[in-house]
Amino acid sequence: MNKSELIEALAEAMNIPVREAASITNTIIETMSDALARGESIEIRGFGSFVVKEYASYTGRNPKTGEKIKVKPKKLPFFKVGKDLREQVNKHSSK
């Protein structure tokens, strides 16, 4: 499922115009992105949680040249699946 399919599903489920569903979807995504950019975590019970993990700098290697390079410290978003979602996915995959 991509973003436009999510918008269509929301519009259909809530019986609202696609434009309104797009606005709702964009607001949710922007709010979550802003929270993660501030270093906050997001928890949606039954679905999962988003956290920002910090990685220290390290010496890496350019795979093409073999040259050693210094990789800067970085922060990356990480998703941890919730119990309910994990069980639902496993239930559907065993059929």
Secondary structure by P-SEA (a helix, b strand, c coil): ccaaaaaaaaaaaacccaaaaaaaaaaaaaaaaaaaaacbbbbccccbbbbbbbbcbbbbbcccccbbbbbccbbbbbbbbcaaaaaaaaaaaac
